[in-house]
């Protein structure tokens, strides 16, 4: 799973997280949801990832309707 923590509450229904492998191919995000009742933490269920590089892009809308977006990369090593 991917777990993203924000400084204020997020509206999950207006937010999106995308995941791509090192070649740029999109990988399926199965479920985007809060971490329990904490609206500051979004969790995206993803498939098991083999070794390689990945890029996450995200766009979220906070409870006060402020939109923000970003991206980051990470590497899986096994």
Beta strands, then each sheet from edge to edge (+ up, - down):
strand 1: 2-5
strand 2: 16-21
strand 3: 26-27
strand 4: 29-35
strand 5: 38-46
strand 6: 52-61
strand 7: 67-76
sheet 1: 1+ 5- 4+
sheet 2: 3+ 2- 6+ 7-
end
